[in-house]
Amino acid sequence: MAHSHSHDHADHGHDHAGHDHGHAHQATSGHAHGAAAGGAHDHDSGTRGYAVAMLVNLAYTALEAGYGFHTNSLALLSDALHNLGDVLGLALAWAAAAMARRQPTASHTYGWGKATLLAPLANAIVLMVFSGGLAWEAIRRFSEPPSIPAIPVMVVAAIGIAVNLGAGWLLHSGHGHSHGGSDLNRRGAVLHLMADAAVSLAAVLAGLGMWWLGWEWLDPTTALVISVVIAIGTYGLLRESFAAAMDAVPGHIDQAAVEAFLASRPGVTAVHHLHIWPLGAGQTALTAHVVRPEAQDEDAFIEATASALAERFGIGHATLQLERGQACQQPCRPAGGEAASAPHHH
């Protein structure tokens, strides 16, 4: 059995009997393994963006909560509560981004990039819980809406719009390069900030209605509408982040197309046990058994196939096991056929 490992076009060979295992680690478009010029600066600026956004939001949350208690405005208090959740979410995203920079170890061979998949899941759960609490308090207040001074509500909420939009721009612009996939961690943090900006805008409109028309019921109504909007907007992130945490095939990759591509490679008669999953930090991994009876130039085949997987599908960490038999030595899926039902033995 011949093991061929390639990392940045360097090969190592080992002879055994049975299969050929090829491990190819190719750089995805725009991102290479190892230290590249400017890479450390990009990561530092990214984590610094989380820190600045978190501290600014924490200061604004304290200001808004103080005015919310002073004016007895549910719109401000609910916005402050949501901002507090946002601060916690940013803290999780910041910690996850910092963990993703840590190098792999003997016990964590893939590194710590998975933290960037778990953080947005936690963020989404926090948002869902807060929106539920906000809706409950809004419904409770409908029976007896309190009298609220509208102008302080509008002023403080308007400051919140500027703070959250500015923090969101800071995080978005601080992401200086792409890792070949959706960065759920950063997306979750930015979604938090955009949701907060929407909450603040609704509070401004509610304050305007209370000041101009005297409609006190706008305060709990605004809070209730905001909670529903937050829940609907967060559902997509919750579903996607849960799927990523469960090692589902990334949404931007068509597994059937990947399998068809592998089956079309020179000399390949079948492909089986194809697995594609996210590693976090925008990286994607693949493993597959490839039947190639007339195996020649295994190293060149593995290098070319891994490079094509990186270029076509953004899969930068491919591990290919080559099998020389005429048929799959384990239950497999022939090119264009149905998968066998026998169990898989390692």
Contacts in CASP RR format, 6 or more apart in sequence:
PFRMAT RR
TARGET T0000
AUTHOR 0000-0000-0000
METHOD contacts of the structure
MODEL  1
MAHSHSHDHADHGHDHAGHDHGHAHQATSGHAHGAAAGGAHDHDSGTRGY
AVAMLVNLAYTALEAGYGFHTNSLALLSDALHNLGDVLGLALAWAAAAMA
RRQPTASHTYGWGKATLLAPLANAIVLMVFSGGLAWEAIRRFSEPPSIPA
IPVMVVAAIGIAVNLGAGWLLHSGHGHSHGGSDLNRRGAVLHLMADAAVS
LAAVLAGLGMWWLGWEWLDPTTALVISVVIAIGTYGLLRESFAAAMDAVP
GHIDQAAVEAFLASRPGVTAVHHLHIWPLGAGQTALTAHVVRPEAQDEDA
FIEATASALAERFGIGHATLQLERGQACQQPCRPAGGEAASAPHHH
1 15 0 8 1.000
1 16 0 8 1.000
1 17 0 8 1.000
1 18 0 8 1.000
1 19 0 8 1.000
1 20 0 8 1.000
1 21 0 8 1.000
2 13 0 8 1.000
2 14 0 8 1.000
2 15 0 8 1.000
2 16 0 8 1.000
2 20 0 8 1.000
2 21 0 8 1.000
2 298 0 8 1.000
2 322 0 8 1.000
3 12 0 8 1.000
3 13 0 8 1.000
3 14 0 8 1.000
3 16 0 8 1.000
3 20 0 8 1.000
3 21 0 8 1.000
3 22 0 8 1.000
3 23 0 8 1.000
4 11 0 8 1.000
4 12 0 8 1.000
4 13 0 8 1.000
4 20 0 8 1.000
4 21 0 8 1.000
4 22 0 8 1.000
4 23 0 8 1.000
4 298 0 8 1.000
4 299 0 8 1.000
4 302 0 8 1.000
5 11 0 8 1.000
5 12 0 8 1.000
5 13 0 8 1.000
5 22 0 8 1.000
5 23 0 8 1.000
5 24 0 8 1.000
6 22 0 8 1.000
6 23 0 8 1.000
6 24 0 8 1.000
6 25 0 8 1.000
6 26 0 8 1.000
6 299 0 8 1.000
6 302 0 8 1.000
6 303 0 8 1.000
6 306 0 8 1.000
7 24 0 8 1.000
7 25 0 8 1.000
7 33 0 8 1.000
8 25 0 8 1.000
8 27 0 8 1.000
8 32 0 8 1.000
8 33 0 8 1.000
9 303 0 8 1.000
11 299 0 8 1.000
11 303 0 8 1.000
13 299 0 8 1.000
18 324 0 8 1.000
18 329 0 8 1.000
19 321 0 8 1.000
19 322 0 8 1.000
19 323 0 8 1.000
19 324 0 8 1.000
19 329 0 8 1.000
20 292 0 8 1.000
20 295 0 8 1.000
20 298 0 8 1.000
20 321 0 8 1.000
20 322 0 8 1.000
20 323 0 8 1.000
20 324 0 8 1.000
21 319 0 8 1.000
21 320 0 8 1.000
21 321 0 8 1.000
21 322 0 8 1.000
22 298 0 8 1.000
22 302 0 8 1.000
22 319 0 8 1.000
22 320 0 8 1.000
22 321 0 8 1.000
22 322 0 8 1.000
23 302 0 8 1.000
23 318 0 8 1.000
23 319 0 8 1.000
23 320 0 8 1.000
24 302 0 8 1.000
24 303 0 8 1.000
24 305 0 8 1.000
24 306 0 8 1.000
24 307 0 8 1.000
24 318 0 8 1.000
24 319 0 8 1.000
24 320 0 8 1.000
25 33 0 8 1.000
25 306 0 8 1.000
25 316 0 8 1.000
25 317 0 8 1.000
25 318 0 8 1.000
26 306 0 8 1.000
26 307 0 8 1.000
26 309 0 8 1.000
26 310 0 8 1.000
26 316 0 8 1.000
26 318 0 8 1.000
27 33 0 8 1.000
27 310 0 8 1.000
27 316 0 8 1.000
28 179 0 8 1.000
28 180 0 8 1.000
28 283 0 8 1.000
28 284 0 8 1.000
28 310 0 8 1.000
28 314 0 8 1.000
28 315 0 8 1.000
28 316 0 8 1.000
29 178 0 8 1.000
29 180 0 8 1.000
29 310 0 8 1.000
29 311 0 8 1.000
29 314 0 8 1.000
30 177 0 8 1.000
30 178 0 8 1.000
30 180 0 8 1.000
31 177 0 8 1.000
31 178 0 8 1.000
31 179 0 8 1.000
31 180 0 8 1.000
39 177 0 8 1.000
42 176 0 8 1.000
42 177 0 8 1.000
43 97 0 8 1.000
43 101 0 8 1.000
45 174 0 8 1.000
45 176 0 8 1.000
46 97 0 8 1.000
46 171 0 8 1.000
46 174 0 8 1.000
46 175 0 8 1.000
47 94 0 8 1.000
47 97 0 8 1.000
47 98 0 8 1.000
47 101 0 8 1.000
49 170 0 8 1.000
49 171 0 8 1.000
49 174 0 8 1.000
50 90 0 8 1.000
50 93 0 8 1.000
50 94 0 8 1.000
50 97 0 8 1.000
50 171 0 8 1.000
50 189 0 8 1.000
51 94 0 8 1.000
52 167 0 8 1.000
52 170 0 8 1.000
53 90 0 8 1.000
53 167 0 8 1.000
53 168 0 8 1.000
53 170 0 8 1.000
53 171 0 8 1.000
53 189 0 8 1.000
53 193 0 8 1.000
54 87 0 8 1.000
54 90 0 8 1.000
54 91 0 8 1.000
54 94 0 8 1.000
56 163 0 8 1.000
56 167 0 8 1.000
57 83 0 8 1.000
57 86 0 8 1.000
57 87 0 8 1.000
57 90 0 8 1.000
57 163 0 8 1.000
57 164 0 8 1.000
57 167 0 8 1.000
57 193 0 8 1.000
57 196 0 8 1.000
58 87 0 8 1.000
60 83 0 8 1.000
60 159 0 8 1.000
60 160 0 8 1.000
60 163 0 8 1.000
61 80 0 8 1.000
61 83 0 8 1.000
61 84 0 8 1.000
61 86 0 8 1.000
61 87 0 8 1.000
63 156 0 8 1.000
63 159 0 8 1.000
64 76 0 8 1.000
64 79 0 8 1.000
64 80 0 8 1.000
64 83 0 8 1.000
64 156 0 8 1.000
64 157 0 8 1.000
64 160 0 8 1.000
65 76 0 8 1.000
65 77 0 8 1.000
65 80 0 8 1.000
65 81 0 8 1.000
65 84 0 8 1.000
66 80 0 8 1.000
67 73 0 8 1.000
67 76 0 8 1.000
67 152 0 8 1.000
67 153 0 8 1.000
67 156 0 8 1.000
68 76 0 8 1.000
68 77 0 8 1.000
68 80 0 8 1.000
68 153 0 8 1.000
68 156 0 8 1.000
69 77 0 8 1.000
70 152 0 8 1.000
71 148 0 8 1.000
71 149 0 8 1.000
71 152 0 8 1.000
71 153 0 8 1.000
72 146 0 8 1.000
72 148 0 8 1.000
73 148 0 8 1.000
73 152 0 8 1.000
73 153 0 8 1.000
73 203 0 8 1.000
73 219 0 8 1.000
74 137 0 8 1.000
74 138 0 8 1.000
74 141 0 8 1.000
74 219 0 8 1.000
74 220 0 8 1.000
74 223 0 8 1.000
75 153 0 8 1.000
75 157 0 8 1.000
75 202 0 8 1.000
75 203 0 8 1.000
75 206 0 8 1.000
75 207 0 8 1.000
75 219 0 8 1.000
75 222 0 8 1.000
75 223 0 8 1.000
76 153 0 8 1.000
76 156 0 8 1.000
76 157 0 8 1.000
76 203 0 8 1.000
78 134 0 8 1.000
78 137 0 8 1.000
78 138 0 8 1.000
78 199 0 8 1.000
78 223 0 8 1.000
78 226 0 8 1.000
78 227 0 8 1.000
79 157 0 8 1.000
79 160 0 8 1.000
79 196 0 8 1.000
79 199 0 8 1.000
79 200 0 8 1.000
79 203 0 8 1.000
79 226 0 8 1.000
81 130 0 8 1.000
81 134 0 8 1.000
82 127 0 8 1.000
82 130 0 8 1.000
82 131 0 8 1.000
82 134 0 8 1.000
82 195 0 8 1.000
82 196 0 8 1.000
82 199 0 8 1.000
82 226 0 8 1.000
82 230 0 8 1.000
83 196 0 8 1.000
85 126 0 8 1.000
85 127 0 8 1.000
85 130 0 8 1.000
85 192 0 8 1.000
86 164 0 8 1.000
86 192 0 8 1.000
86 193 0 8 1.000
86 195 0 8 1.000
86 196 0 8 1.000
88 126 0 8 1.000
89 119 0 8 1.000
89 122 0 8 1.000
89 123 0 8 1.000
89 126 0 8 1.000
89 189 0 8 1.000
89 192 0 8 1.000
90 189 0 8 1.000
90 192 0 8 1.000
92 119 0 8 1.000
92 122 0 8 1.000
92 123 0 8 1.000
93 119 0 8 1.000
93 120 0 8 1.000
93 123 0 8 1.000
93 185 0 8 1.000
93 186 0 8 1.000
93 188 0 8 1.000
93 189 0 8 1.000
95 115 0 8 1.000
95 119 0 8 1.000
96 113 0 8 1.000
96 115 0 8 1.000
96 116 0 8 1.000
96 118 0 8 1.000
96 119 0 8 1.000
96 185 0 8 1.000
97 116 0 8 1.000
97 185 0 8 1.000
97 186 0 8 1.000
99 112 0 8 1.000
99 113 0 8 1.000
99 115 0 8 1.000
100 111 0 8 1.000
100 112 0 8 1.000
100 113 0 8 1.000
100 115 0 8 1.000
100 116 0 8 1.000
100 185 0 8 1.000
100 280 0 8 1.000
100 281 0 8 1.000
101 112 0 8 1.000
102 111 0 8 1.000
102 112 0 8 1.000
103 111 0 8 1.000
104 110 0 8 1.000
104 111 0 8 1.000
105 111 0 8 1.000
110 279 0 8 1.000
110 285 0 8 1.000
113 279 0 8 1.000
113 280 0 8 1.000
113 281 0 8 1.000
113 283 0 8 1.000
114 279 0 8 1.000
114 280 0 8 1.000
115 185 0 8 1.000
115 280 0 8 1.000
116 183 0 8 1.000
116 184 0 8 1.000
116 185 0 8 1.000
116 280 0 8 1.000
116 281 0 8 1.000
116 282 0 8 1.000
117 184 0 8 1.000
117 185 0 8 1.000
117 241 0 8 1.000
117 244 0 8 1.000
117 245 0 8 1.000
117 278 0 8 1.000
117 280 0 8 1.000
118 245 0 8 1.000
119 185 0 8 1.000
119 188 0 8 1.000
120 184 0 8 1.000
120 185 0 8 1.000
120 187 0 8 1.000
120 188 0 8 1.000
120 237 0 8 1.000
120 241 0 8 1.000
121 238 0 8 1.000
121 241 0 8 1.000
121 242 0 8 1.000
121 244 0 8 1.000
121 245 0 8 1.000
123 188 0 8 1.000
123 189 0 8 1.000
123 191 0 8 1.000
123 192 0 8 1.000
123 237 0 8 1.000
123 241 0 8 1.000
124 188 0 8 1.000
124 234 0 8 1.000
124 236 0 8 1.000
124 237 0 8 1.000
124 238 0 8 1.000
124 241 0 8 1.000
125 238 0 8 1.000
127 192 0 8 1.000
127 195 0 8 1.000
127 230 0 8 1.000
127 231 0 8 1.000
127 234 0 8 1.000
128 231 0 8 1.000
128 234 0 8 1.000
128 238 0 8 1.000
130 230 0 8 1.000
131 226 0 8 1.000
131 227 0 8 1.000
131 228 0 8 1.000
131 230 0 8 1.000
131 231 0 8 1.000
131 234 0 8 1.000
132 227 0 8 1.000
132 231 0 8 1.000
133 227 0 8 1.000
134 223 0 8 1.000
134 224 0 8 1.000
134 226 0 8 1.000
134 227 0 8 1.000
134 230 0 8 1.000
135 223 0 8 1.000
135 224 0 8 1.000
135 227 0 8 1.000
135 228 0 8 1.000
137 220 0 8 1.000
137 223 0 8 1.000
138 220 0 8 1.000
138 221 0 8 1.000
138 223 0 8 1.000
138 224 0 8 1.000
138 227 0 8 1.000
139 220 0 8 1.000
139 224 0 8 1.000
141 219 0 8 1.000
141 220 0 8 1.000
141 223 0 8 1.000
142 217 0 8 1.000
142 220 0 8 1.000
142 221 0 8 1.000
145 216 0 8 1.000
145 217 0 8 1.000
145 219 0 8 1.000
145 220 0 8 1.000
146 216 0 8 1.000
146 219 0 8 1.000
147 216 0 8 1.000
148 207 0 8 1.000
148 210 0 8 1.000
148 216 0 8 1.000
148 219 0 8 1.000
150 207 0 8 1.000
150 208 0 8 1.000
150 209 0 8 1.000
150 210 0 8 1.000
150 211 0 8 1.000
150 214 0 8 1.000
151 207 0 8 1.000
151 211 0 8 1.000
153 203 0 8 1.000
153 204 0 8 1.000
153 206 0 8 1.000
153 207 0 8 1.000
153 210 0 8 1.000
154 203 0 8 1.000
154 204 0 8 1.000
154 207 0 8 1.000
154 208 0 8 1.000
154 211 0 8 1.000
156 203 0 8 1.000
157 200 0 8 1.000
157 201 0 8 1.000
157 203 0 8 1.000
157 204 0 8 1.000
157 207 0 8 1.000
158 200 0 8 1.000
158 204 0 8 1.000
159 200 0 8 1.000
160 196 0 8 1.000
160 197 0 8 1.000
160 200 0 8 1.000
161 197 0 8 1.000
161 200 0 8 1.000
161 201 0 8 1.000
161 204 0 8 1.000
164 193 0 8 1.000
164 194 0 8 1.000
164 196 0 8 1.000
164 197 0 8 1.000
164 200 0 8 1.000
165 193 0 8 1.000
165 197 0 8 1.000
166 193 0 8 1.000
167 193 0 8 1.000
168 189 0 8 1.000
168 190 0 8 1.000
168 193 0 8 1.000
168 194 0 8 1.000
171 186 0 8 1.000
171 189 0 8 1.000
171 190 0 8 1.000
171 193 0 8 1.000
172 186 0 8 1.000
172 190 0 8 1.000
175 183 0 8 1.000
175 186 0 8 1.000
179 281 0 8 1.000
179 282 0 8 1.000
179 283 0 8 1.000
180 282 0 8 1.000
180 284 0 8 1.000
180 314 0 8 1.000
181 250 0 8 1.000
181 252 0 8 1.000
181 282 0 8 1.000
181 284 0 8 1.000
181 314 0 8 1.000
182 240 0 8 1.000
182 250 0 8 1.000
182 251 0 8 1.000
182 252 0 8 1.000
182 282 0 8 1.000
183 281 0 8 1.000
183 282 0 8 1.000
184 237 0 8 1.000
184 240 0 8 1.000
184 241 0 8 1.000
184 244 0 8 1.000
185 281 0 8 1.000
187 237 0 8 1.000
188 237 0 8 1.000
188 241 0 8 1.000
191 233 0 8 1.000
191 234 0 8 1.000
191 237 0 8 1.000
195 229 0 8 1.000
195 230 0 8 1.000
195 233 0 8 1.000
195 234 0 8 1.000
198 226 0 8 1.000
198 229 0 8 1.000
199 226 0 8 1.000
199 230 0 8 1.000
202 222 0 8 1.000
202 225 0 8 1.000
202 226 0 8 1.000
203 222 0 8 1.000
205 222 0 8 1.000
206 218 0 8 1.000
206 219 0 8 1.000
206 221 0 8 1.000
206 222 0 8 1.000
207 218 0 8 1.000
207 219 0 8 1.000
209 215 0 8 1.000
209 218 0 8 1.000
210 216 0 8 1.000
210 218 0 8 1.000
210 219 0 8 1.000
240 251 0 8 1.000
244 250 0 8 1.000
244 278 0 8 1.000
244 280 0 8 1.000
247 277 0 8 1.000
247 278 0 8 1.000
248 277 0 8 1.000
249 255 0 8 1.000
249 276 0 8 1.000
249 277 0 8 1.000
250 276 0 8 1.000
250 277 0 8 1.000
250 278 0 8 1.000
250 284 0 8 1.000
253 276 0 8 1.000
253 284 0 8 1.000
253 313 0 8 1.000
253 314 0 8 1.000
253 315 0 8 1.000
255 274 0 8 1.000
255 276 0 8 1.000
257 313 0 8 1.000
258 274 0 8 1.000
258 276 0 8 1.000
258 286 0 8 1.000
258 309 0 8 1.000
258 313 0 8 1.000
258 315 0 8 1.000
259 271 0 8 1.000
259 274 0 8 1.000
259 333 0 8 1.000
261 308 0 8 1.000
261 309 0 8 1.000
261 312 0 8 1.000
261 313 0 8 1.000
262 268 0 8 1.000
262 271 0 8 1.000
262 274 0 8 1.000
262 288 0 8 1.000
262 290 0 8 1.000
262 305 0 8 1.000
263 270 0 8 1.000
263 271 0 8 1.000
263 335 0 8 1.000
263 336 0 8 1.000
264 335 0 8 1.000
265 290 0 8 1.000
265 301 0 8 1.000
265 305 0 8 1.000
266 301 0 8 1.000
267 292 0 8 1.000
267 293 0 8 1.000
267 294 0 8 1.000
268 290 0 8 1.000
268 291 0 8 1.000
268 292 0 8 1.000
268 335 0 8 1.000
269 291 0 8 1.000
269 292 0 8 1.000
269 293 0 8 1.000
269 326 0 8 1.000
269 334 0 8 1.000
269 335 0 8 1.000
270 290 0 8 1.000
270 291 0 8 1.000
270 327 0 8 1.000
270 328 0 8 1.000
270 332 0 8 1.000
270 333 0 8 1.000
270 334 0 8 1.000
270 335 0 8 1.000
271 288 0 8 1.000
271 289 0 8 1.000
271 290 0 8 1.000
271 291 0 8 1.000
271 332 0 8 1.000
271 333 0 8 1.000
271 335 0 8 1.000
272 288 0 8 1.000
272 289 0 8 1.000
272 291 0 8 1.000
272 328 0 8 1.000
272 330 0 8 1.000
272 331 0 8 1.000
272 332 0 8 1.000
272 333 0 8 1.000
272 339 0 8 1.000
273 287 0 8 1.000
273 288 0 8 1.000
273 289 0 8 1.000
273 330 0 8 1.000
273 332 0 8 1.000
273 344 0 8 1.000
274 286 0 8 1.000
274 287 0 8 1.000
274 288 0 8 1.000
274 289 0 8 1.000
274 333 0 8 1.000
275 286 0 8 1.000
275 287 0 8 1.000
275 288 0 8 1.000
276 284 0 8 1.000
276 285 0 8 1.000
276 286 0 8 1.000
276 315 0 8 1.000
277 284 0 8 1.000
277 285 0 8 1.000
278 284 0 8 1.000
278 285 0 8 1.000
279 285 0 8 1.000
279 317 0 8 1.000
283 316 0 8 1.000
283 317 0 8 1.000
284 313 0 8 1.000
284 314 0 8 1.000
284 315 0 8 1.000
284 316 0 8 1.000
284 317 0 8 1.000
285 315 0 8 1.000
285 316 0 8 1.000
285 317 0 8 1.000
285 318 0 8 1.000
285 319 0 8 1.000
286 309 0 8 1.000
286 315 0 8 1.000
286 316 0 8 1.000
286 317 0 8 1.000
286 318 0 8 1.000
286 319 0 8 1.000
287 318 0 8 1.000
287 319 0 8 1.000
287 320 0 8 1.000
287 321 0 8 1.000
288 318 0 8 1.000
288 319 0 8 1.000
288 320 0 8 1.000
288 321 0 8 1.000
289 321 0 8 1.000
289 323 0 8 1.000
289 328 0 8 1.000
289 330 0 8 1.000
289 332 0 8 1.000
290 320 0 8 1.000
290 321 0 8 1.000
290 322 0 8 1.000
290 323 0 8 1.000
291 323 0 8 1.000
291 325 0 8 1.000
291 327 0 8 1.000
291 328 0 8 1.000
291 332 0 8 1.000
292 301 0 8 1.000
292 322 0 8 1.000
292 323 0 8 1.000
292 324 0 8 1.000
293 324 0 8 1.000
293 325 0 8 1.000
293 326 0 8 1.000
295 301 0 8 1.000
295 322 0 8 1.000
295 324 0 8 1.000
298 322 0 8 1.000
301 322 0 8 1.000
302 320 0 8 1.000
302 322 0 8 1.000
305 318 0 8 1.000
305 320 0 8 1.000
306 316 0 8 1.000
306 318 0 8 1.000
306 320 0 8 1.000
309 315 0 8 1.000
309 316 0 8 1.000
309 318 0 8 1.000
310 316 0 8 1.000
310 318 0 8 1.000
323 329 0 8 1.000
328 334 0 8 1.000
328 340 0 8 1.000
330 344 0 8 1.000
330 345 0 8 1.000
331 339 0 8 1.000
331 340 0 8 1.000
331 341 0 8 1.000
331 342 0 8 1.000
331 343 0 8 1.000
331 344 0 8 1.000
332 339 0 8 1.000
332 340 0 8 1.000
333 339 0 8 1.000
333 340 0 8 1.000
END
